[in-house]
Amino acid sequence: GLLSGGGADKQRFDFYASSVQQDLFEHLSENKEIRKNRYSVIVHLWVNSSGKVKNIKLIKPSGIANLDGALRGVLAQIDRVNSAPPEGMPQPIRLRITSRI
C-alpha cells in the first residue's frame, strides 16, 4: 500500500509512488534471501528531479535480523528509480513493500 499525502496532485503522486514501489519490489525480489521470506516493511525514499536516489531508509523493518540486513544491502545498491518524480512530489516518498509469498 501507498502511504502518501493528499492535495490536488495526489493522483499523480500516488501513480508515481506506485511505480517506484513496484520498481523497488523487483530489485528486492532479485535477492534469494529476500525472495524466500514473507515480509512487510516501510521505506522512505528521496529522489532528485531526474529519478536518481539521494537517500533510502528502511523505516519499519521486518524484525528478522538477517532479512533486514539483506533488505538494507539491496536498498543501498539502488541508485536510480524507473522515472523522474512529478514536479512537487512530497519527499520522502513513503512506501510499504510487502512480499507476495
N, C-alpha and C positions, 0 to 999 in steps of 0.2 A: 504494500500500500504506500501511497504517497502522503507525505506529511508537509505539504507546502502551504503558504499563506494565501490570503484572499486578495480581492481587488479586481479592477477592470480587466487586467491581463491574466487573471487566474487560469483561464483555459489554455492560453499559450504556454504559461509557466508549467502547468500540470502536464501538458503534452511533452514538453522538453524534459521534465523530470522523469516521466515515464520512459522516455527514450534512453536517457542516461542510466536509469535503474536497470533496464534490460542489458545495456552495454556492460555495466559493472557485473551483473549476474553472469553473463557469458564469460567474462575474464575469470571470475571466481570458479566457474564450473570447469575450467580447463585444468584445475589443480585436483589431483586424485584425492588428497587428504580432505579437501573441502567437499568434493563431489559426493563422497561416501557418507557424509553426515547430514543430519537434519538440523537446521538452524534458522533463526530469525534474528537479524542484527539491524542496528540503525547506524547509518553512515552519514557524516557531514562532509560535503564536498564544496570546494571553492574552485571555480574555473575563471580563466580570463576571457576576454571578448572573442578569442579565436578557438576556444574549447580546450586550451592547454590547462592541465590540472595544476593549480597553485598549492593546494593543500587537500588532504583527505584524511579523515579521522574516523576510527571505529568508536562511536559514542556509546552504544549499548551493545557490548559483546555477547556472545552466546553463553559464556560461563564455562566452556570447555577449553582448558588451557591450550592444548595442542592445536585445536581447531582455531581458536582466536589468534594464535601465533601464525598459523598458515594464512588466515584471512588478512592479518596485518601485513604479512610478507607480500601477498599478491596485490593488495591495495597500494602498497608503497611503490610497486613497479608500474602502476598505471600513470602515464604522463599526459595522456590526451583522451578526451571522450569523443564520441562519434560525430558531434557537431557543435558549433558555437551556440552559446546561450542567446535567447531573445533579449533584446535591449531592456534593461531594467530588472532583469532576473534577480530576485532576492537571494542573498547568499549568507550563510552557507545553504546549499541545497540539501535538504534533509530527506533521506531515503531509507525506507525499510526494505531490506533484501532478505527474502525467505527462500530456503531450499525447496525443491519440488519433489522430494523423495516421498 
